[in-house]
């Protein structure tokens, strides 16, 4: 973390993975090269981790039928990150929920399923996840094994994993301060602007910051937001969202409409935010136990903060911390 620099900052925005990507760079002249590096990282993670590409490493693993599958170092790291998130959250974030997502109709990029026929029935009945412990990794041999019938989805961690990797790569390559935001998963690396990166906390990553949103200053580390109202679709007359409770296979009870967490890296921030949706009423206690700063908004719009989350006047920086950092 630094005291900040006054060099000019520049931003650019585009879409990937059915969501908005934002990139901030300081100094501004580094922006074109930074964007190229971030786009390259997104493409590489997509090829490794996409559940919607038949040629991805994840799809090949899900088709393996119990046989060990050779994987790349990048995909091994993504799998290790997913299992680490599951362990840290006591299984609230579990990558073995893919079968439930398929049954609920989340079998294509979100832009496609959101525009689908709401009267279309569910493809099947969701069931409890097999459990993250069922995934076997051999890091030395670079192989991964799933039990027959068990499929993995990395949607809960892959965006954050990519944001972390892209921010570090761009900042170190260019010697710049970098902010990477992939659908609300925000990673920073390198020197921050004076006063920090100004971030509007919104649940819908398609929207910009509007009057009344919480705005904070991020001076280092990462910030991530998970919610239950932005990524929704309808099947068989039922409105569904993408955060699955592994214990049931169904979307988690929406105690919170939005949870934002600050941490030392985006994977930790996003894992805690997603887990908080699953934890429901006990989320503030779990976040306090993890020593993480967070802002929780319930279904009635009431705000709860924990861990020293700043007053919503944009003057106090979020200080990423926590055991996961």
C-alpha positions as CSV (number, residue, x, y, z in Angstrom):
1,X,0.0,0.0,0.0
2,X,1.3,3.5,-0.8
3,X,0.5,7.1,0.1
4,X,-0.7,7.6,-3.5
5,X,0.6,9.4,-6.6
6,X,-0.8,12.3,-8.6
7,X,0.0,10.9,-12.0
8,X,-3.0,11.1,-14.4
9,X,-5.4,8.1,-14.3
10,X,-7.3,6.7,-17.2
11,X,-10.1,4.2,-17.4
12,X,-11.6,2.0,-20.1
13,X,-14.6,-0.4,-20.1
14,X,-15.7,-3.4,-22.2
15,X,-17.8,-6.6,-21.8
16,X,-16.6,-10.2,-21.2
17,X,-18.2,-13.2,-19.6
18,X,-21.6,-11.6,-19.7
19,X,-20.5,-8.8,-17.4
20,X,-18.8,-5.4,-17.4
21,X,-15.0,-5.2,-17.2
22,X,-13.4,-1.9,-16.1
23,X,-9.7,-1.1,-16.1
24,X,-8.0,1.9,-14.4
25,X,-4.3,2.6,-14.9
26,X,-2.0,5.2,-13.5
27,X,-0.1,6.7,-15.4
28,X,-2.7,7.1,-18.1
29,X,-0.3,6.5,-21.0
30,X,0.0,2.8,-19.9
31,X,-3.7,2.1,-20.5
32,X,-3.4,0.5,-24.0
33,X,-0.7,-1.9,-23.0
34,X,-2.5,-2.7,-19.7
35,X,-5.8,-3.5,-21.5
36,X,-3.9,-5.9,-23.9
37,X,-2.5,-7.7,-20.9
38,X,-5.8,-7.9,-19.1
39,X,-7.7,-9.1,-22.2
40,X,-5.0,-11.8,-22.6
41,X,-5.5,-12.9,-19.0
42,X,-9.2,-13.0,-19.4
43,X,-8.9,-15.1,-22.6
44,X,-6.5,-17.6,-20.9
45,X,-8.7,-18.0,-17.8
46,X,-11.8,-18.5,-20.1
47,X,-10.0,-21.2,-22.0
48,X,-9.1,-22.9,-18.8
49,X,-12.2,-22.4,-16.6
50,X,-15.3,-21.8,-18.7
51,X,-18.2,-24.2,-18.2
52,X,-19.8,-23.0,-21.4
53,X,-16.9,-23.9,-23.8
54,X,-16.6,-27.5,-25.0
55,X,-12.9,-27.0,-25.5
56,X,-12.1,-25.6,-22.0
57,X,-10.0,-27.6,-19.5
58,X,-13.0,-27.5,-17.1
59,X,-15.3,-29.1,-19.7
60,X,-12.8,-31.8,-20.3
61,X,-12.5,-32.4,-16.6
62,X,-16.3,-32.6,-16.2
63,X,-16.4,-35.2,-19.0
64,X,-13.7,-37.3,-17.5
65,X,-16.0,-39.8,-15.7
66,X,-13.7,-40.5,-12.8
67,X,-10.4,-40.7,-14.7
68,X,-7.4,-38.5,-13.8
69,X,-7.1,-35.6,-16.3
70,X,-3.8,-33.8,-17.1
71,X,-4.2,-30.0,-16.5
72,X,-2.2,-26.9,-17.1
73,X,-0.5,-25.0,-14.3
74,X,-3.0,-22.2,-14.7
75,X,-6.0,-24.5,-14.4
76,X,-4.4,-26.3,-11.5
77,X,-4.0,-23.0,-9.7
78,X,-7.7,-22.1,-10.4
79,X,-8.8,-25.4,-9.0
80,X,-6.6,-25.0,-5.9
81,X,-8.1,-21.5,-5.4
82,X,-11.6,-22.9,-5.6
83,X,-10.9,-25.6,-3.1
84,X,-9.1,-23.1,-0.8
85,X,-12.2,-20.9,-0.9
86,X,-14.4,-23.9,0.0
87,X,-12.1,-24.8,2.9
88,X,-12.0,-21.2,4.2
89,X,-15.8,-20.8,4.1
90,X,-16.5,-24.3,5.6
91,X,-18.1,-25.4,2.3
92,X,-20.4,-22.4,1.8
93,X,-18.6,-21.7,-1.5
94,X,-18.3,-25.1,-3.1
95,X,-17.3,-25.8,-6.8
96,X,-19.2,-29.1,-7.0
97,X,-22.5,-27.2,-7.6
98,X,-22.4,-27.5,-11.4
99,X,-25.1,-30.1,-11.6
100,X,-27.5,-27.8,-9.7
101,X,-26.7,-24.9,-11.9
102,X,-27.4,-27.0,-15.0
103,X,-30.7,-28.2,-13.5
104,X,-31.7,-24.6,-12.8
105,X,-31.0,-23.6,-16.4
106,X,-27.7,-21.8,-16.0
107,X,-26.0,-23.7,-18.8
108,X,-24.9,-20.7,-21.0
109,X,-23.5,-17.3,-20.6
110,X,-25.7,-15.2,-18.4
111,X,-26.8,-12.8,-21.1
112,X,-28.3,-15.8,-23.0
113,X,-30.1,-17.4,-20.1
114,X,-31.5,-14.1,-18.9
115,X,-33.2,-13.7,-22.2
116,X,-34.5,-17.2,-22.2
117,X,-38.2,-18.3,-22.0
118,X,-39.4,-17.8,-18.4
119,X,-42.0,-20.5,-18.9
120,X,-39.4,-23.1,-19.8
121,X,-39.5,-25.8,-17.0
122,X,-36.4,-26.7,-15.0
123,X,-34.1,-29.1,-16.6
124,X,-34.0,-31.3,-13.5
125,X,-34.3,-31.1,-9.7
126,X,-31.3,-29.6,-8.0
127,X,-29.7,-31.7,-5.2
128,X,-27.0,-31.1,-2.6
129,X,-23.5,-30.7,-3.8
130,X,-21.2,-33.7,-3.8
131,X,-18.8,-31.7,-1.6
132,X,-15.5,-30.0,-2.5
133,X,-13.5,-32.8,-0.7
134,X,-14.5,-35.1,-3.6
135,X,-12.2,-33.2,-6.0
136,X,-8.7,-34.8,-6.0
137,X,-5.7,-32.8,-7.2
138,X,-2.1,-33.9,-7.7
139,X,-0.2,-30.7,-8.0
140,X,3.1,-32.5,-8.6
141,X,1.7,-34.6,-11.5
142,X,-0.6,-31.8,-12.7
143,X,-3.7,-34.0,-12.7
144,X,-7.2,-33.6,-11.4
145,X,-9.8,-36.3,-10.7
146,X,-13.6,-36.1,-10.2
147,X,-15.8,-39.0,-9.1
148,X,-18.2,-40.2,-11.8
149,X,-21.2,-37.9,-12.0
150,X,-19.6,-35.0,-10.1
151,X,-19.1,-31.8,-12.1
152,X,-17.3,-28.6,-11.1
153,X,-18.2,-24.9,-11.7
154,X,-15.7,-22.2,-11.0
155,X,-18.1,-19.3,-11.3
156,X,-17.7,-18.4,-7.6
157,X,-13.9,-17.9,-7.8
158,X,-12.7,-17.7,-11.5
159,X,-13.6,-14.0,-12.0
160,X,-11.8,-13.0,-8.8
161,X,-8.9,-15.3,-9.6
162,X,-8.6,-13.6,-13.0
163,X,-8.9,-10.1,-11.6
164,X,-6.1,-10.8,-9.1
165,X,-3.8,-12.3,-11.8
166,X,-4.6,-9.5,-14.4
167,X,-3.9,-6.7,-12.0
168,X,-0.6,-8.1,-10.8
169,X,0.5,-8.9,-14.3
170,X,-0.3,-5.5,-15.7
171,X,1.1,-3.6,-12.7
172,X,4.4,-5.6,-12.6
173,X,4.9,-5.5,-16.4
174,X,4.3,-1.8,-16.8
175,X,5.4,-0.5,-13.4
176,X,2.0,1.1,-13.1
177,X,-0.9,1.3,-10.6
178,X,-3.7,-0.8,-11.8
179,X,-7.4,-1.5,-10.9
180,X,-9.2,-4.4,-12.6
181,X,-12.9,-4.8,-12.1
182,X,-14.6,-7.9,-13.6
183,X,-18.3,-7.8,-12.7
184,X,-17.8,-6.3,-9.2
185,X,-14.7,-8.4,-8.4
186,X,-12.1,-5.6,-8.0
187,X,-8.4,-6.1,-7.6
188,X,-5.7,-3.4,-7.3
189,X,-2.0,-3.6,-7.5
190,X,0.8,-1.0,-7.5
191,X,0.6,2.6,-6.4
192,X,-2.9,4.0,-5.9
193,X,-4.0,7.5,-6.8
194,X,-3.9,10.1,-4.1
195,X,-6.9,9.4,-1.9
196,X,-7.2,5.9,-3.3
197,X,-9.2,4.4,-6.1
198,X,-12.8,5.8,-5.9
199,X,-15.2,2.8,-6.1
200,X,-19.0,2.9,-6.3
201,X,-20.5,-0.1,-4.6
202,X,-23.4,-1.3,-6.8
203,X,-24.9,-4.7,-7.1
204,X,-25.7,-4.5,-10.8
205,X,-22.3,-4.5,-12.6
206,X,-24.1,-3.4,-15.8
207,X,-24.8,0.0,-14.2
208,X,-22.6,2.9,-13.4
209,X,-22.5,4.6,-10.0
210,X,-25.7,6.5,-9.4
211,X,-26.7,9.0,-6.7
212,X,-27.2,7.4,-3.4
213,X,-24.8,4.5,-4.0
214,X,-22.0,3.9,-1.4
215,X,-18.7,5.2,-2.6
216,X,-15.4,4.2,-0.9
217,X,-11.7,4.8,-1.5
218,X,-9.6,1.7,-2.0
219,X,-6.0,2.3,-1.3
220,X,-4.8,-1.2,-1.9
221,X,-5.9,-4.9,-1.9
222,X,-9.3,-5.9,-3.3
223,X,-13.1,-5.4,-3.0
224,X,-15.8,-7.7,-4.1
225,X,-19.6,-7.6,-4.2
226,X,-22.0,-10.5,-4.4
227,X,-25.8,-10.2,-4.6
228,X,-29.1,-11.9,-5.2
229,X,-31.0,-9.5,-7.4
230,X,-28.8,-8.5,-10.4
231,X,-28.1,-12.0,-11.9
232,X,-31.6,-13.5,-11.9
233,X,-33.6,-15.5,-14.5
234,X,-37.0,-17.2,-14.5
235,X,-37.8,-20.8,-15.2
236,X,-41.1,-22.6,-14.7
237,X,-42.5,-19.5,-13.0
238,X,-39.8,-19.3,-10.4
239,X,-37.3,-16.4,-10.2
240,X,-33.8,-17.9,-9.6
241,X,-30.4,-16.4,-8.8
242,X,-26.9,-17.7,-9.3
243,X,-25.6,-18.1,-5.7
244,X,-26.3,-21.7,-4.7
245,X,-26.5,-23.1,-1.2
246,X,-24.4,-26.3,-1.5
247,X,-26.5,-28.0,1.2
248,X,-29.7,-27.9,-0.9
249,X,-28.6,-27.2,-4.5
250,X,-31.1,-24.4,-4.7
251,X,-30.4,-20.6,-4.7
252,X,-29.6,-19.4,-1.3
253,X,-32.3,-17.7,0.8
254,X,-31.9,-14.0,0.0
255,X,-31.4,-12.7,3.5
256,X,-29.0,-10.2,1.9
257,X,-29.5,-8.5,-1.4
258,X,-25.9,-7.4,-1.6
259,X,-22.7,-8.0,0.4
260,X,-19.4,-6.2,-0.3
261,X,-16.2,-7.3,1.4
262,X,-12.6,-5.8,1.4
263,X,-9.6,-8.2,1.7
264,X,-6.0,-8.5,0.7
265,X,-6.8,-10.2,-2.6
266,X,-9.9,-10.5,-4.7
267,X,-10.3,-14.2,-4.3
268,X,-10.6,-13.8,-0.5
269,X,-13.0,-10.8,-0.9
270,X,-15.3,-12.6,-3.3
271,X,-15.3,-15.9,-1.4
272,X,-16.4,-14.1,1.7
273,X,-19.0,-12.0,-0.1
274,X,-20.5,-15.1,-1.8
275,X,-20.3,-17.2,1.4
276,X,-22.2,-14.4,3.2
277,X,-25.2,-14.8,0.9
278,X,-25.2,-18.5,1.8
279,X,-24.5,-17.9,5.5
280,X,-27.6,-15.7,5.7
281,X,-28.3,-14.3,9.2
282,X,-24.9,-15.5,10.6
283,X,-22.9,-13.6,7.9
284,X,-22.0,-10.6,10.1
285,X,-20.6,-12.9,12.8
286,X,-18.6,-15.1,10.3
287,X,-17.1,-11.9,8.7
288,X,-16.2,-10.5,12.1
289,X,-14.5,-13.9,12.9
290,X,-12.5,-13.6,9.7
291,X,-11.6,-10.0,10.6
292,X,-12.9,-8.7,7.3
293,X,-14.4,-5.2,6.6
294,X,-17.8,-5.6,5.0
295,X,-21.1,-3.9,4.1
296,X,-24.3,-6.0,4.0
297,X,-27.6,-4.8,2.6
298,X,-30.7,-6.8,3.5
299,X,-33.8,-7.3,1.3
300,X,-35.4,-4.2,2.8
301,X,-32.4,-2.0,2.0
302,X,-31.1,-1.8,5.6
303,X,-27.3,-1.6,5.8
304,X,-25.1,-3.5,8.3
305,X,-21.4,-2.9,8.5
306,X,-18.7,-5.0,10.2
307,X,-14.9,-4.9,10.6
308,X,-14.4,-1.2,10.5
309,X,-16.1,-0.6,7.2
310,X,-16.0,3.2,6.7
311,X,-18.8,5.7,7.0
312,X,-20.5,6.2,3.7
313,X,-19.1,9.6,3.0
314,X,-16.3,8.6,0.7
315,X,-13.7,10.2,3.0
316,X,-12.3,7.1,4.7
317,X,-10.4,4.5,2.7
318,X,-11.2,0.8,3.0
319,X,-8.3,-1.0,4.6
320,X,-8.2,-4.5,3.2
321,X,-7.2,-7.0,5.8
322,X,-8.2,-10.4,7.3
323,X,-6.6,-13.7,7.8
324,X,-7.2,-14.7,4.2
325,X,-5.1,-11.8,2.9
